[in-house]
């Protein structure tokens, strides 16, 4: 039987994705030494053209199929010079990677020497760091000056309260001024007969409340 010429497309090539120097051409497999041609059709689907001995033959078959489908404006075509030879596609050169400087090695701090027997350590240990206390500035108008009165931040009013005989706190209500809350506290303590166990806000001769000491 006559041998089939090697210049025509052959069927049964193993697929591979190793690119070559022409558009639409890739290595068929690592062992066969052949090249396969593929192109993307108008619907965006990859279509197999054939398998060839040389990549030039595969590239010309790719060009012919793209021109036949009328896709020259949408697909890249392998260029041909004046002598009719194929021009390889441009190779993108990657910029050289900048070598990062080696990190400096940090030496561990020297270990303190232990004093010999009978000798005292002449190096004094550093003082322990002291924690800084957080200082807050309070508005003197919002600070409670009377018994049974406290400022409520949520309502921005003064709350009057008292403790019953078993020590449970009872709320009286919210007031616009400290004096009103202090008067309500005195009235609640007197009403429940708690003058002997709870402190009352004292008043002067004119009836004005005296702040607690």
C-alpha positions in Angstrom: 0.0 0.0 0.0 1.1 3.5 -0.8 2.2 5.7 2.2 0.1 8.7 2.9 2.0 11.9 2.4 3.0 13.6 5.7 2.0 17.1 4.4 -1.7 16.5 4.8 -3.7 16.7 8.0 -3.9 13.5 10.0 -6.6 12.4 12.5 -6.0 11.0 16.0 -3.6 13.6 17.4 -3.5 13.8 21.2 -4.6 17.3 22.4 -2.1 19.6 24.0 -2.1 23.2 25.1 1.5 24.0 24.5 1.6 27.1 22.3 3.9 27.7 19.3 5.2 30.7 17.5 2.1 31.0 15.3 -1.6 31.9 16.0 -4.0 29.0 16.2 -1.2 26.4 16.4 -0.2 24.2 19.4 1.8 21.0 20.0 -0.3 17.9 19.5 1.5 16.0 22.2 5.0 15.8 23.7 5.8 12.5 22.0 4.2 12.7 18.5 6.1 15.8 17.3 3.1 17.0 15.4 1.1 20.3 15.5 -2.6 20.8 15.6 -4.6 23.8 14.3 -7.7 25.2 16.0 -9.7 28.4 15.7 -12.6 30.2 17.5 -15.7 30.3 15.3 -18.2 33.1 15.1 -20.2 31.8 18.1 -17.0 31.7 20.3 -16.6 27.9 20.3 -13.1 26.4 19.7 -13.1 24.3 16.5 -10.6 21.7 15.5 -9.0 22.0 12.0 -6.5 19.2 11.8 -3.1 17.8 12.8 0.0 18.6 10.7 3.7 17.6 10.6 5.1 21.1 10.7 3.8 24.2 12.5 4.0 26.2 9.2 1.5 23.9 7.6 -0.8 24.2 10.7 -0.5 28.0 10.6 -1.4 28.2 6.9 -4.4 25.9 7.5 -5.5 28.2 10.3 -5.2 31.3 8.1 -7.2 29.6 5.4 -10.0 28.5 7.7 -10.3 32.0 9.4 -10.5 33.7 5.9 -13.1 31.1 4.8 -15.3 31.9 7.8 -14.8 35.6 7.2 -13.3 36.3 10.6 -10.2 38.2 9.6 -11.4 41.4 11.4 -12.3 39.4 14.6 -9.4 36.9 14.8 -5.7 37.3 14.7 -4.1 36.0 11.4 -0.5 34.9 10.9 1.2 37.5 8.7 3.2 36.6 5.6 6.2 38.6 4.3 7.1 39.5 0.7 8.7 36.2 0.0 5.6 34.3 1.2 7.1 33.1 4.4 5.1 33.2 7.7 6.1 35.8 10.2 6.1 34.5 13.8 3.8 36.2 16.3 5.5 38.7 18.6 6.7 37.3 21.9 5.8 39.2 25.1 8.8 39.7 27.2 8.2 39.7 30.9 10.0 42.4 32.9 12.8 41.0 35.1 11.7 40.5 38.7 13.3 42.9 41.1 15.2 41.0 43.7 14.0 41.8 47.2 16.7 42.7 49.7 17.4 40.0 52.1 15.9 40.7 55.6 18.4 41.8 58.2 19.0 39.2 60.8 18.0 40.4 64.3 20.3 39.2 67.0 18.7 38.2 70.2 19.5 40.4 73.3 22.4 39.2 75.4 21.5 37.1 78.4 22.1 38.6 81.8 25.1 37.1 83.6 24.4 35.4 86.9 26.4 36.7 89.8 29.0 34.4 91.4 28.6 32.9 94.8 29.0 35.7 97.4 28.9 38.5 94.9 26.0 40.9 94.4 24.5 41.9 91.1 25.7 45.4 90.5 23.3 46.0 87.5 20.0 47.3 88.8 16.9 46.0 87.1 14.8 48.5 85.2 11.7 49.8 87.0 8.4 48.2 86.1 6.3 50.4 83.7 3.5 52.2 85.5 0.0 52.2 84.0 -1.3 55.6 83.2 -4.7 56.3 84.7 -7.3 57.6 82.4 -8.4 61.0 83.5 -12.0 62.1 82.8 -13.3 65.6 83.1 -16.8 65.7 84.7 -19.2 68.6 84.4 -19.6 70.0 87.9 -23.2 70.8 87.1 -23.9 67.1 86.5 -22.2 65.9 89.6 -24.6 65.0 92.4 -24.6 67.4 95.4 -27.4 65.8 97.4 -28.3 62.4 98.8 -30.5 60.2 96.7 -29.7 62.1 93.4 -27.7 61.0 90.4 -27.4 62.2 86.8 -28.8 60.0 84.0 -26.8 60.3 80.7 -29.5 58.7 78.6 -32.3 60.9 79.6 -30.0 63.9 80.4 -32.0 64.4 83.6 -31.5 63.9 87.4 -32.9 60.7 88.9 -34.2 60.6 92.4 -33.9 57.3 94.3 -33.9 55.8 97.8 -33.1 52.5 99.4 -35.8 50.7 101.5 -35.3 48.9 104.8 -33.7 45.8 103.1 -31.3 47.9 101.0 -33.2 47.6 97.7 -33.0 50.6 95.5 -36.3 52.3 94.6 -36.6 54.8 91.8 -38.6 58.0 92.4 -38.5 59.6 89.0 -36.6 62.0 86.7 -36.3 65.7 87.4 -34.8 68.7 85.5 -32.8 70.0 88.5 -30.9 68.4 91.4 -32.9 70.4 93.9 -36.2 69.0 92.7 -34.8 65.4 92.8 -33.4 66.1 96.4 -36.8 67.3 97.6 -38.5 64.3 96.2 -35.9 62.0 97.9 -36.6 63.7 101.3 -40.3 63.3 100.8 -40.0 59.6 99.9 -37.7 58.8 102.9 -40.1 60.7 105.3 -43.2 59.0 103.8 -41.8 55.5 104.3 -40.4 56.3 107.8 -36.8 55.8 107.0 -35.4 58.9 108.6 -33.5 56.9 111.3 -31.6 54.7 108.8 -31.3 57.0 105.7 -29.7 60.4 105.5 -31.8 63.5 104.6 -30.8 66.5 102.7 -30.7 69.4 105.2 -32.1 72.9 104.5 -31.1 76.3 105.9 -33.4 78.9 107.5 -34.5 80.2 104.1 -35.5 76.6 103.0 -32.6 76.2 100.6 -31.0 72.8 100.4 -27.5 72.4 101.8 -25.2 70.2 99.7 -23.8 67.1 101.3 -20.3 67.3 102.7 
